[in-house]
Amino acid sequence: MPHSCVSTRPHRMRTAYEPLRQPRPQAPPPVHAEIARLAYSYWEARGRKHGSALEDWLRAERELSAR
């Protein structure tokens, strides 16, 4: 059976009236003030103990980015 490079399926072209598919808009990253507020609330919830500022910041950043 000979191999053909020509497709037997009809090719459908986009018409001028069909909009291009746009990528889904992504939410902007959380702003510094939002992250700071949430991280501060985590620090307060832990009884204002020192030593976990970076962990609180990263947790707040992750949670706000996931929204």
OpenMM code with the backbone's topology and positions (N, CA, C; nanometers):
from openmm import Vec3, app, unit

residues = "MET PRO HIS SER CYS VAL SER THR ARG PRO HIS ARG MET ARG THR ALA TYR GLU PRO LEU ARG GLN PRO ARG PRO GLN ALA PRO PRO PRO VAL HIS ALA GLU ILE ALA ARG LEU ALA TYR SER TYR TRP GLU ALA ARG GLY ARG LYS HIS GLY SER ALA LEU GLU ASP TRP LEU ARG ALA GLU ARG GLU LEU SER ALA ARG".split()
positions = [
    Vec3(0.0843, -0.1180, 0.0000),
    Vec3(0.0000, 0.0000, 0.0000),
    Vec3(0.0889, 0.1246, 0.0000),
    Vec3(0.0742, 0.2114, -0.0979),
    Vec3(0.1610, 0.3292, -0.1056),
    Vec3(0.1262, 0.4300, 0.0039),
    Vec3(0.2279, 0.4974, 0.0508),
    Vec3(0.2108, 0.5992, 0.1549),
    Vec3(0.1905, 0.7352, 0.0886),
    Vec3(0.0914, 0.8070, 0.1320),
    Vec3(0.0632, 0.9377, 0.0747),
    Vec3(0.0907, 1.0456, 0.1777),
    Vec3(0.1529, 1.1513, 0.1366),
    Vec3(0.1808, 1.2640, 0.2263),
    Vec3(0.0629, 1.3587, 0.2346),
    Vec3(-0.0349, 1.3365, 0.1540),
    Vec3(-0.1519, 1.4241, 0.1510),
    Vec3(-0.2552, 1.3693, 0.2482),
    Vec3(-0.3014, 1.4543, 0.3369),
    Vec3(-0.4015, 1.4144, 0.4345),
    Vec3(-0.5368, 1.3999, 0.3669),
    Vec3(-0.6100, 1.2997, 0.4085),
    Vec3(-0.7436, 1.2801, 0.3531),
    Vec3(-0.8487, 1.3563, 0.4326),
    Vec3(-0.8085, 1.4095, 0.5480),
    Vec3(-0.9031, 1.4885, 0.6276),
    Vec3(-0.9102, 1.6308, 0.5739),
    Vec3(-1.0292, 1.6873, 0.5712),
    Vec3(-1.0395, 1.8255, 0.5234),
    Vec3(-0.9745, 1.9210, 0.6249),
    Vec3(-0.9084, 2.0209, 0.5758),
    Vec3(-0.8428, 2.1196, 0.6614),
    Vec3(-0.9380, 2.2366, 0.6833),
    Vec3(-0.9597, 2.2721, 0.8057),
    Vec3(-1.0505, 2.3816, 0.8378),
    Vec3(-0.9681, 2.5040, 0.8744),
    Vec3(-0.9872, 2.6098, 0.8021),
    Vec3(-0.9151, 2.7332, 0.8316),
    Vec3(-1.0029, 2.8246, 0.9153),
    Vec3(-0.9378, 2.9034, 0.9980),
    Vec3(-1.0089, 3.0013, 1.0798),
    Vec3(-1.0541, 3.1145, 0.9895),
    Vec3(-1.1783, 3.1553, 1.0078),
    Vec3(-1.2291, 3.2671, 0.9288),
    Vec3(-1.1925, 3.3977, 0.9971),
    Vec3(-1.2073, 3.5049, 0.9267),
    Vec3(-1.1755, 3.6366, 0.9816),
    Vec3(-1.2694, 3.6731, 1.0956),
    Vec3(-1.3833, 3.6059, 1.1041),
    Vec3(-1.4813, 3.6389, 1.2066),
    Vec3(-1.4631, 3.5594, 1.3350),
    Vec3(-1.3772, 3.4605, 1.3323),
    Vec3(-1.3532, 3.3809, 1.4518),
    Vec3(-1.2389, 3.4428, 1.5314),
    Vec3(-1.2618, 3.4725, 1.6562),
    Vec3(-1.1537, 3.5307, 1.7359),
    Vec3(-1.0466, 3.4251, 1.7658),
    Vec3(-0.9251, 3.4709, 1.7812),
    Vec3(-0.8184, 3.3807, 1.8238),
    Vec3(-0.8419, 3.3425, 1.9685),
    Vec3(-0.8037, 3.2231, 2.0044),
    Vec3(-0.8170, 3.1824, 2.1441),
    Vec3(-0.7131, 3.2567, 2.2261),
    Vec3(-0.7609, 3.3285, 2.3231),
    Vec3(-0.6723, 3.4056, 2.4095),
    Vec3(-0.6332, 3.3207, 2.5297),
    Vec3(-0.5099, 3.3341, 2.5756),
    Vec3(-0.4720, 3.2603, 2.6959),
    Vec3(-0.5541, 3.3096, 2.8148),
    Vec3(-0.5781, 3.2190, 2.9068),
    Vec3(-0.6561, 3.2525, 3.0255),
    Vec3(-0.5803, 3.3566, 3.1081),
    Vec3(-0.6459, 3.4669, 3.1424),
    Vec3(-0.5760, 3.5689, 3.2202),
    Vec3(-0.5394, 3.5158, 3.3586),
    Vec3(-0.4212, 3.5507, 3.4016),
    Vec3(-0.3769, 3.5071, 3.5332),
    Vec3(-0.3879, 3.6234, 3.6308),
    Vec3(-0.4159, 3.5884, 3.7537),
    Vec3(-0.4272, 3.6910, 3.8568),
    Vec3(-0.2892, 3.7515, 3.8811),
    Vec3(-0.2849, 3.8799, 3.9101),
    Vec3(-0.1550, 3.9408, 3.9390),
    Vec3(-0.0979, 3.8843, 4.0684),
    Vec3(0.0323, 3.8837, 4.0815),
    Vec3(0.0904, 3.8320, 4.2054),
    Vec3(0.0489, 3.9203, 4.3232),
    Vec3(0.0426, 3.8624, 4.4427),
    Vec3(0.0038, 3.9430, 4.5586),
    Vec3(0.1047, 4.0548, 4.5825),
    Vec3(0.0545, 4.1667, 4.6283),
    Vec3(0.1428, 4.2799, 4.6545),
    Vec3(0.2095, 4.2647, 4.7919),
    Vec3(0.3181, 4.3359, 4.8074),
    Vec3(0.3994, 4.3289, 4.9294),
    Vec3(0.3161, 4.3524, 5.0553),
    Vec3(0.2292, 4.4515, 5.0516),
    Vec3(0.1493, 4.4855, 5.1703),
    Vec3(0.0553, 4.3720, 5.2098),
    Vec3(-0.0028, 4.3039, 5.1111),
    Vec3(-0.0927, 4.1909, 5.1420),
    Vec3(-0.0154, 4.0779, 5.2089),
    Vec3(0.1010, 4.0478, 5.1548),
    Vec3(0.1829, 3.9408, 5.2119),
    Vec3(0.2250, 3.9776, 5.3534),
    Vec3(0.2660, 4.1012, 5.3723),
    Vec3(0.3110, 4.1470, 5.5037),
    Vec3(0.1985, 4.1379, 5.6066),
    Vec3(0.0773, 4.1788, 5.5682),
    Vec3(-0.0363, 4.1722, 5.6617),
    Vec3(-0.0651, 4.0290, 5.7046),
    Vec3(-0.0676, 3.9377, 5.6076),
    Vec3(-0.0975, 3.7987, 5.6387),
    Vec3(0.0148, 3.7352, 5.7217),
    Vec3(0.1392, 3.7618, 5.6859),
    Vec3(0.2528, 3.7085, 5.7617),
    Vec3(0.2501, 3.7608, 5.9060),
    Vec3(0.2150, 3.8865, 5.9215),
    Vec3(0.2050, 3.9453, 6.0554),
    Vec3(0.0964, 3.8766, 6.1368),
    Vec3(-0.0143, 3.8434, 6.0721),
    Vec3(-0.1222, 3.7750, 6.1448),
    Vec3(-0.0784, 3.6351, 6.1890),
    Vec3(0.0046, 3.5673, 6.1074),
    Vec3(0.0575, 3.4367, 6.1482),
    Vec3(0.1493, 3.4519, 6.2697),
    Vec3(0.2302, 3.5554, 6.2678),
    Vec3(0.3213, 3.5826, 6.3793),
    Vec3(0.2420, 3.6105, 6.5072),
    Vec3(0.1381, 3.6900, 6.4970),
    Vec3(0.0529, 3.7176, 6.6128),
    Vec3(-0.0153, 3.5912, 6.6631),
    Vec3(-0.0627, 3.5071, 6.5727),
    Vec3(-0.1318, 3.3837, 6.6105),
    Vec3(-0.0386, 3.2874, 6.6842),
    Vec3(0.0903, 3.2954, 6.6562),
    Vec3(0.1879, 3.2113, 6.7254),
    Vec3(0.2315, 3.2711, 6.8582),
    Vec3(0.1719, 3.3784, 6.9000),
    Vec3(0.2068, 3.4398, 7.0276),
    Vec3(0.3249, 3.5344, 7.0187),
    Vec3(0.3482, 3.5879, 6.9003),
    Vec3(0.4546, 3.6855, 6.8744),
    Vec3(0.5935, 3.6334, 6.9104),
    Vec3(0.6124, 3.5043, 6.8877),
    Vec3(0.7442, 3.4434, 6.9127),
    Vec3(0.8338, 3.4697, 6.7925),
    Vec3(0.9603, 3.4956, 6.8201),
    Vec3(1.0569, 3.5270, 6.7154),
    Vec3(1.1140, 3.4002, 6.6528),
    Vec3(1.1702, 3.4158, 6.5342),
    Vec3(1.2416, 3.3067, 6.4716),
    Vec3(1.1749, 3.2439, 6.3513),
    Vec3(1.0559, 3.2870, 6.3148),
    Vec3(0.9871, 3.2247, 6.2014),
    Vec3(0.9381, 3.3262, 6.0990),
    Vec3(1.0027, 3.4387, 6.0921),
    Vec3(0.9572, 3.5444, 6.0011),
    Vec3(0.9592, 3.4984, 5.8555),
    Vec3(1.0657, 3.4328, 5.8140),
    Vec3(1.0742, 3.3873, 5.6753),
    Vec3(0.9682, 3.2825, 5.6454),
    Vec3(0.9482, 3.1890, 5.7377),
    Vec3(0.8450, 3.0860, 5.7185),
    Vec3(0.7070, 3.1498, 5.7067),
    Vec3(0.6789, 3.2480, 5.7933),
    Vec3(0.5493, 3.3171, 5.7876),
    Vec3(0.5329, 3.3886, 5.6538),
    Vec3(0.6385, 3.4540, 5.6082),
    Vec3(0.6333, 3.5286, 5.4821),
    Vec3(0.6062, 3.4343, 5.3646),
    Vec3(0.6816, 3.3247, 5.3594),
    Vec3(0.6656, 3.2308, 5.2489),
    Vec3(0.5284, 3.1637, 5.2506),
    Vec3(0.4784, 3.1343, 5.3689),
    Vec3(0.3444, 3.0753, 5.3816),
    Vec3(0.2390, 3.1731, 5.3301),
    Vec3(0.2502, 3.2991, 5.3716),
    Vec3(0.1541, 3.4005, 5.3274),
    Vec3(0.1616, 3.4185, 5.1760),
    Vec3(0.2820, 3.4211, 5.1213),
    Vec3(0.2997, 3.4368, 4.9782),
    Vec3(0.2371, 3.3212, 4.9009),
    Vec3(0.2588, 3.1986, 4.9493),
    Vec3(0.1998, 3.0792, 4.8854),
    Vec3(0.0478, 3.0844, 4.8881),
    Vec3(-0.0078, 3.1150, 5.0045),
    Vec3(-0.1536, 3.1164, 5.0185),
    Vec3(-0.2193, 3.2247, 4.9329),
    Vec3(-0.1578, 3.3410, 4.9278),
    Vec3(-0.2152, 3.4486, 4.8463),
    Vec3(-0.2003, 3.4189, 4.6984),
    Vec3(-0.0938, 3.3551, 4.6592),
    Vec3(-0.0737, 3.3205, 4.5172),
    Vec3(-0.1696, 3.2121, 4.4722),
    Vec3(-0.2099, 3.1266, 4.5646),
    Vec3(-0.3009, 3.0164, 4.5306),
    Vec3(-0.4442, 3.0640, 4.5087),
    Vec3(-0.4768, 3.1811, 4.5540),
    Vec3(-0.6138, 3.2330, 4.5404),
    Vec3(-0.6451, 3.2737, 4.4008),
] * unit.nanometer
topology = app.Topology()
chain = topology.addChain("A")
for resn in residues:
    res = topology.addResidue(resn, chain)
    for name in ("N", "CA", "C"):
        topology.addAtom(name, app.Element.getBySymbol(name[0]), res)
